[in-house]
Amino acid sequence: MPEHGWLANKVAVVTGAANGMGRATALLFAREGACVVIGDIDESGGQAVAEQIRDSGGEATFVRCDVAQESEVAELMATAERQYGGLNTLFNNAGIEQPLTPSHEVTEAMFERIINVNLKGTFFGCKYALPLLRQAAGGTIVNNSSVSAFANVGGNLSYGASKGAIMSLTRILAVEYARENIRVNAICPGVIDTPMNQRNLDHAENQEAVEARWLASTPLGRMGTPEEIAHTVLYLASDMSSFTTGIGLLIDGGRVAT
């Protein structure tokens, strides 16, 4: 493991780390010196990320984890303690999107599934990370919210509701645990070039129109990259942001500013 970097000698857990923003963050965390515990339901993808980190001289362990299952999240955090002696930072990244659906057609099953993964999964991560961060006399949590917590065009009721609730959860925990040197922040990405957004395009009736709408709503005129997200997560997870807690940092190419 590298002995230098913003996360040198730290232990990090990243959920949803098999691809996209989670993968890019896990790789960056490892390059910055962290031992990384990777959680994902995608076993082959998660194992591949762990192997890539180890092949580069870093430390990484993969744990299959469905964040909607409390026991599996508890085991993910327990693995960090068993394998590496504790926990210093958590990136609650795992999440799913709602297919574009008029709100009056959203089913109970659809709503529950998205809330269970996005909101309950984030809650479970925080719940089981906090005791370990308290044992370490401090640490950081970064939750993955969304630009949809602030700006919407409709059709994603369940997703927007889950991400707005993550912002409230983030602020509550930031205030509650600030005196214990635990900082809790969120990122709020806009349109990012990830497999999830590619699936959204694949399912669209008119892919060109959807992509054009995404770009038109983003003043910078392009999608963000997973690596750009990863560097922002690193900022919030590390001492670079030592006086920052309780925020939702927009990484949206200027969308909300419009």
C-alpha positions in Angstrom: 0.0 0.0 0.0 1.4 3.5 -0.8 2.6 5.3 2.2 1.8 8.7 0.8 -1.3 10.3 -0.6 -4.4 12.0 0.8 -5.7 8.7 2.2 -2.4 7.1 3.3 -2.9 4.5 6.0 -6.7 5.0 5.8 -9.4 2.3 5.4 -12.2 3.1 3.0 -15.4 1.4 2.0 -17.0 2.1 -1.4 -20.4 0.7 -2.3 -21.5 0.2 -5.9 -17.8 0.1 -6.8 -17.9 -2.4 -9.7 -18.4 0.3 -12.3 -19.0 4.0 -13.0 -18.4 6.5 -10.2 -17.8 3.9 -7.6 -15.1 2.1 -9.6 -13.3 5.3 -10.4 -13.4 6.4 -6.7 -12.2 3.0 -5.4 -9.2 3.2 -7.9 -8.4 6.7 -6.9 -8.7 6.0 -3.2 -6.2 3.1 -3.6 -3.8 5.4 -5.5 -4.1 7.9 -2.7 -3.0 5.2 -0.2 -6.2 3.7 1.2 -7.0 0.1 1.8 -10.3 -0.3 0.0 -13.2 -2.6 0.7 -15.4 -2.8 -2.4 -19.1 -3.6 -2.0 -21.3 -4.5 -5.0 -23.9 -7.0 -6.2 -21.8 -7.4 -9.4 -19.4 -10.1 -8.2 -17.3 -10.3 -11.4 -17.0 -6.5 -11.8 -16.2 -6.0 -8.1 -13.6 -8.7 -8.1 -12.0 -7.2 -11.2 -11.7 -3.8 -9.5 -10.1 -5.4 -6.4 -7.7 -7.3 -8.5 -6.8 -4.2 -10.5 -6.0 -2.4 -7.2 -3.9 -5.3 -5.9 -2.1 -5.6 -9.3 -1.1 -2.0 -8.9 0.4 -2.6 -5.5 -2.6 -1.5 -3.4 -4.8 -3.2 -0.9 -8.4 -4.2 -1.7 -11.0 -6.7 -0.7 -14.3 -7.4 -2.5 -17.5 -8.2 -0.6 -20.7 -9.1 -2.4 -23.2 -6.6 -0.9 -26.8 -5.7 -1.7 -27.1 -2.4 0.1 -30.9 -2.9 0.5 -30.2 -5.8 2.9 -29.1 -4.6 6.3 -27.3 -7.7 7.2 -25.1 -7.5 4.1 -24.2 -3.9 4.8 -23.3 -4.8 8.4 -21.0 -7.5 7.1 -19.4 -5.1 4.6 -18.4 -2.8 7.4 -17.4 -5.7 9.6 -15.0 -6.8 6.9 -13.3 -3.5 6.9 -12.7 -3.9 10.7 -11.6 -7.5 10.4 -9.4 -7.1 7.4 -7.8 -3.8 8.0 -8.5 -2.9 11.6 -11.2 -0.2 11.3 -12.7 2.4 9.0 -11.9 6.0 8.2 -14.1 6.9 5.3 -17.2 5.6 3.5 -18.5 6.5 0.0 -22.2 5.5 0.0 -22.4 5.3 -3.8 -24.6 2.4 -4.7 -27.9 3.4 -6.3 -30.4 2.7 -9.0 -32.4 4.9 -11.4 -36.1 5.1 -12.0 -37.2 4.4 -15.6 -38.8 7.5 -17.0 -42.4 7.1 -15.7 -45.3 9.6 -15.3 -45.7 10.0 -11.5 -49.3 8.7 -11.5 -48.1 5.5 -13.1 -45.3 4.8 -10.5 -46.1 1.5 -8.9 -45.7 0.7 -5.2 -43.1 -1.9 -6.1 -41.1 0.5 -8.2 -41.2 3.2 -5.5 -40.2 0.7 -2.8 -37.3 -0.8 -4.8 -35.7 2.6 -5.5 -36.2 3.8 -1.9 -34.8 0.6 -0.5 -31.6 0.7 -2.6 -31.0 4.5 -2.7 -32.2 5.7 0.7 -32.2 2.7 3.0 -28.9 1.6 1.5 -27.4 4.9 2.4 -28.9 4.8 5.8 -27.6 1.3 6.5 -24.1 2.4 5.3 -24.1 5.3 7.7 -25.6 3.2 10.6 -22.8 0.6 10.5 -20.0 3.0 9.6 -20.6 5.5 12.4 -19.6 3.1 15.3 -16.3 2.4 13.5 -15.7 6.1 12.8 -16.3 6.9 16.4 -13.8 4.2 17.5 -11.3 5.8 15.2 -12.0 9.2 16.8 -13.3 10.7 13.6 -13.6 10.1 9.9 -15.7 11.0 6.9 -18.9 9.8 5.0 -19.7 10.9 1.5 -23.2 10.1 0.3 -24.2 10.1 -3.4 -27.2 12.3 -3.8 -28.0 13.9 -7.1 -28.7 17.1 -9.0 -32.3 15.6 -8.9 -32.4 16.7 -5.2 -32.5 20.3 -6.5 -33.7 20.3 -10.1 -36.0 18.0 -12.0 -37.8 17.8 -15.3 -40.3 15.2 -14.1 -40.7 11.5 -14.7 -38.4 10.3 -11.9 -40.5 10.7 -8.7 -39.0 7.8 -6.8 -35.4 8.6 -7.7 -35.7 12.4 -6.9 -37.5 11.6 -3.6 -34.8 9.2 -2.6 -32.0 11.6 -3.4 -33.7 14.6 -1.7 -34.0 12.4 1.4 -30.3 11.6 1.2 -29.6 15.3 1.5 -31.7 15.6 4.6 -30.0 12.5 6.1 -26.6 14.0 5.3 -27.3 17.3 7.1 -28.8 15.6 10.1 -25.8 13.3 10.6 -23.3 16.1 9.9 -24.7 18.2 12.8 -25.2 15.2 15.1 -21.7 13.9 14.9 -19.6 17.0 14.2 -18.3 17.2 17.8 -16.9 13.7 17.3 -14.8 14.8 14.4 -17.0 12.9 11.9 -17.8 14.9 8.8 -20.8 13.9 6.6 -21.2 15.4 3.1 -22.9 14.5 -0.2 -22.1 14.9 -3.8 -24.9 15.8 -6.3 -23.8 14.7 -9.7 -25.5 15.9 -12.9 -25.4 13.8 -16.1 -22.4 11.5 -15.8 -21.1 9.1 -18.5 -21.7 5.9 -16.5 -23.2 2.5 -17.4 -26.4 3.5 -15.6 -26.9 6.5 -17.8 -26.0 4.4 -20.9 -28.7 2.0 -19.9 -31.2 4.9 -19.7 -30.2 5.9 -23.2 -30.5 2.3 -24.5 -34.1 2.1 -23.1 -35.2 5.5 -24.6 -37.4 5.5 -27.6 -35.4 8.4 -29.1 -31.8 8.2 -27.8 -30.6 11.2 -29.7 -33.4 13.4 -28.3 -32.7 12.3 -24.7 -28.9 12.9 -25.0 -29.6 16.3 -26.6 -31.8 17.2 -23.7 -29.2 16.2 -21.2 -26.5 18.3 -23.0 -28.9 21.3 -23.5 -29.6 21.4 -19.7 -25.8 21.4 -18.9 -24.1 24.7 -19.6 -20.7 23.0 -20.0 -22.3 21.1 -22.9 -21.1 17.6 -22.1 -21.5 14.8 -19.6 -19.2 14.6 -16.6 -16.8 11.6 -16.2 -16.6 9.1 -13.4 -13.1 10.3 -12.7 -14.3 13.9 -12.2 -16.7 12.6 -9.6 -14.0 10.5 -8.0 -11.8 13.6 -7.4 -14.6 15.5 -5.8 -15.3 12.5 -3.5 -11.6 12.4 -2.6 -11.8 16.1 -1.7 -14.7 15.5 0.7 -13.3 12.2 2.1 -9.9 13.7 2.9 -8.4 16.4 5.0 -8.6 18.7 2.0 -12.1 19.5 3.2 -11.4 19.5 6.9 -13.8 22.4 7.7 -16.6 21.2 5.4 -19.6 19.2 6.7 -23.3 19.0 5.9 -23.1 20.1 2.3 -24.4 18.8 -1.0 -21.7 19.6 -3.5 -23.1 20.0 -7.0 -21.1 18.5 -9.8 -23.5 19.2 -12.6 -21.7 21.3 -15.2 -23.8 24.3 -14.2 -27.2 22.8 -14.5 -28.7 24.1 -11.3 -27.2 27.6 -11.9 -29.6 27.9 -14.9 
